[in-house]
Structure formats: structure tokens, C-alpha cells
Amino acid sequence: MAKSDKIRKKLGLGPERKPLFGHNRSHALNATQKISKPNFQNRWVEIDGERVKVRLTVREMRTLDKKGIFIK
């Protein structure tokens, strides 16, 4: 298990989000590739008195804020 996975587990988060894949469909039903990437941000989080840099999505930051975990 990687260090980032352990940190995410301590924060109560699951594995990192992956990009979503699909197609753009035109009126003529032409299919072109579409990728939706997660909005990752690098933030400092304090865990057990230690500051750790973590890669979080904005949605995860909002969840941690709601739980009362301090994010810089």
C-alpha cells in the first residue's frame, strides 16, 4: 500500500478518482472521444500532529471541511 493510500485511509477517503470516459454524440450520431478529468488540488493536511501534502479533489476537500479536518 502506497503512502498516499494510507493517508487517504486515515482521512476516511477512498482511492483517488479516475477520469471518466465517454462519447460526444452529434445530431448525426457521430461519436468522438470525451474525457472528464477530476479537479485535483495539492493541499497540506494535518494528521496526528504531522503536516502532510495530499492530492485531493475539490469535492473531497469540501467533505473534509464538513468533517472538521483542517486543510491549508
DRENTORSE-106220 format. One record per residue: y, x, z of N, C-alpha, C in turn; chain; residue in three letters. Coordinates in Angstrom, 3 decimals, padded with zeros to 6 digits. Layout:
N
ny:nx:nz:cay:cax:caz:cy:cx:cz:mol:type
Y:X:Z:Y:X:Z:Y:X:Z:A:Ala;
...
END
This chain:
72
ny:nx:nz:cay:cax:caz:cy:cx:cz:mol:type
-001.183:000.848:000.000:000.000:000.000:000.000:001.243:000.891:000.000:A:Met;
002.163:000.617:-000.912:003.376:001.425:-001.032:004.331:001.148:000.124:A:Ala;
005.255:002.092:000.334:006.209:001.970:001.426:007.054:000.705:001.268:A:Lys;
007.485:000.418:000.034:008.318:-000.767:-000.194:007.553:-002.059:000.111:A:Ser;
006.243:-002.073:-000.154:005.431:-003.252:000.159:005.366:-003.489:001.662:A:Asp;
005.263:-002.397:002.431:005.214:-002.518:003.891:006.533:-003.049:004.427:A:Lys;
007.630:-002.558:003.868:008.955:-003.008:004.300:009.130:-004.487:003.982:A:Ile;
008.733:-004.888:002.760:008.863:-006.288:002.363:008.014:-007.189:003.251:A:Arg;
006.841:-006.712:003.651:005.961:-007.498:004.514:006.597:-007.684:005.892:A:Lys;
007.243:-006.622:006.424:007.923:-006.721:007.717:009.070:-007.721:007.671:A:Lys;
009.720:-007.817:006.500:010.817:-008.766:006.337:010.319:-010.189:006.095:A:Leu;
009.025:-010.356:005.897:008.467:-011.682:005.653:008.571:-012.097:004.200:A:Gly;
008.639:-011.124:003.293:008.752:-011.408:001.860:007.444:-011.084:001.158:A:Leu;
007.225:-011.693:000.015:006.044:-011.424:-000.791:006.276:-010.220:-001.679:A:Gly;
005.425:-010.025:-002.676:005.604:-008.905:-003.608:006.862:-009.094:-004.457:A:Pro;
007.323:-007.991:-005.092:008.510:-008.064:-005.939:008.300:-009.031:-007.087:A:Glu;
009.376:-009.735:-007.445:009.321:-010.681:-008.553:009.155:-009.941:-009.873:A:Arg;
008.457:-010.563:-010.801:008.245:-010.009:-012.140:009.065:-010.816:-013.144:A:Lys;
009.369:-010.249:-014.309:010.090:-011.014:-015.327:009.268:-012.205:-015.832:A:Pro;
009.966:-013.257:-016.218:009.324:-014.430:-016.805:009.418:-014.320:-018.319:A:Leu;
008.336:-014.639:-019.015:008.288:-014.555:-020.462:008.117:-015.943:-021.051:A:Phe;
008.686:-016.148:-022.216:008.540:-017.418:-022.902:009.081:-017.305:-024.312:A:Gly;
009.394:-018.458:-024.885:009.921:-018.502:-026.243:011.199:-019.330:-026.280:A:His;
012.138:-018.898:-027.131:013.249:-019.758:-027.529:012.746:-020.567:-028.711:A:Asn;
012.920:-021.871:-028.660:012.469:-022.730:-029.760:013.677:-023.346:-030.448:A:Arg;
013.807:-023.099:-031.745:014.897:-023.693:-032.511:014.499:-025.112:-032.933:A:Ser;
015.449:-025.791:-033.554:015.168:-027.144:-034.046:014.059:-027.108:-035.099:A:His;
013.969:-025.995:-035.848:012.928:-025.835:-036.867:011.616:-025.318:-036.260:A:Ala;
011.564:-025.248:-034.942:010.387:-024.793:-034.177:010.041:-023.326:-034.412:A:Leu;
011.061:-022.517:-034.800:010.846:-021.076:-034.847:010.768:-020.565:-033.413:A:Asn;
009.833:-019.643:-033.157:009.657:-019.102:-031.812:010.119:-017.649:-031.774:A:Ala;
011.057:-017.346:-030.879:011.476:-015.965:-030.657:011.270:-015.645:-029.182:A:Thr;
010.955:-014.386:-028.899:010.656:-013.986:-027.531:011.886:-014.123:-026.625:A:Gln;
011.642:-014.564:-025.394:012.699:-014.694:-024.399:012.191:-014.082:-023.098:A:Lys;
013.006:-013.283:-022.424:012.641:-012.685:-021.146:013.725:-013.026:-020.132:A:Ile;
013.333:-013.545:-018.971:014.260:-013.795:-017.868:013.948:-012.791:-016.772:A:Ser;
014.883:-011.865:-016.524:014.663:-010.825:-015.525:015.216:-011.270:-014.170:A:Lys;
014.548:-010.896:-013.066:015.076:-011.232:-011.736:016.347:-010.430:-011.438:A:Pro;
017.230:-011.007:-010.643:018.511:-010.390:-010.314:018.324:-009.462:-009.104:A:Asn;
017.908:-008.208:-009.347:017.663:-007.245:-008.278:018.948:-006.548:-007.857:A:Phe;
019.092:-006.333:-006.548:020.202:-005.585:-005.968:019.620:-004.613:-004.947:A:Gln;
020.202:-003.426:-004.825:019.788:-002.469:-003.803:020.632:-002.704:-002.560:A:Asn;
019.982:-002.896:-001.427:020.675:-003.166:-000.174:020.043:-002.384:000.960:A:Arg;
020.838:-002.108:001.994:020.353:-001.479:003.217:020.009:-002.573:004.213:A:Trp;
018.814:-002.462:004.834:018.350:-003.428:005.820:017.924:-002.650:007.050:A:Val;
018.232:-003.187:008.226:017.836:-002.527:009.465:016.544:-003.153:009.973:A:Glu;
015.492:-002.312:010.065:014.184:-002.762:010.545:013.768:-001.862:011.696:A:Ile;
013.519:-002.443:012.852:013.104:-001.698:014.053:014.081:-000.565:014.363:A:Asp;
015.381:-000.807:014.226:016.398:000.192:014.524:016.556:001.270:013.473:A:Gly;
015.918:001.126:012.325:015.976:002.127:011.259:016.569:001.491:010.000:A:Glu;
017.565:002.177:009.385:018.154:001.673:008.147:017.290:002.078:006.974:A:Arg;
016.910:001.088:006.157:016.023:001.323:005.020:016.658:000.695:003.780:A:Val;
016.586:001.404:002.641:017.091:000.866:001.384:015.986:000.051:000.720:A:Lys;
016.312:-001.190:000.372:015.325:-002.111:-000.200:015.893:-002.733:-001.463:A:Val;
015.025:-002.961:-002.442:015.395:-003.640:-003.687:015.064:-005.122:-003.517:A:Arg;
016.097:-005.957:-003.438:015.925:-007.385:-003.181:016.550:-008.212:-004.297:A:Leu;
015.987:-009.400:-004.514:016.648:-010.350:-005.399:017.714:-011.065:-004.583:A:Thr;
018.673:-011.653:-005.268:019.742:-012.365:-004.584:019.162:-013.534:-003.792:A:Val;
018.155:-014.182:-004.326:017.518:-015.295:-003.628:016.897:-014.822:-002.310:A:Arg;
016.259:-013.636:-002.326:015.666:-013.088:-001.106:016.745:-012.713:-000.092:A:Glu;
017.885:-012.209:-000.583:018.984:-011.876:000.323:019.493:-013.128:001.030:A:Met;
019.597:-014.220:000.304:020.043:-015.484:000.910:019.042:-015.965:001.957:A:Arg;
017.743:-015.785:001.667:016.702:-016.185:002.613:016.783:-015.353:003.877:A:Thr;
016.952:-014.022:003.746:017.057:-013.144:004.909:018.310:-013.449:005.711:A:Leu;
019.405:-013.795:005.025:020.632:-014.170:005.702:020.416:-015.431:006.534:A:Asp;
019.666:-016.356:005.988:019.360:-017.603:006.695:018.506:-017.339:007.928:A:Lys;
017.582:-016.347:007.818:016.726:-015.980:008.949:017.482:-015.194:010.009:A:Lys;
018.672:-014.670:009.660:019.469:-013.910:010.610:019.225:-012.415:010.561:A:Gly;
018.646:-011.920:009.466:018.396:-010.485:009.298:019.623:-009.880:008.637:A:Ile;
020.175:-008.823:009.251:021.421:-008.206:008.782:021.182:-007.354:007.546:A:Phe;
021.974:-007.625:006.504:021.868:-006.881:005.242:023.228:-006.283:004.937:A:Ile;
023.258:-005.005:004.533:024.509:-004.343:004.120:024.504:-004.098:002.651:A:Lys;
END
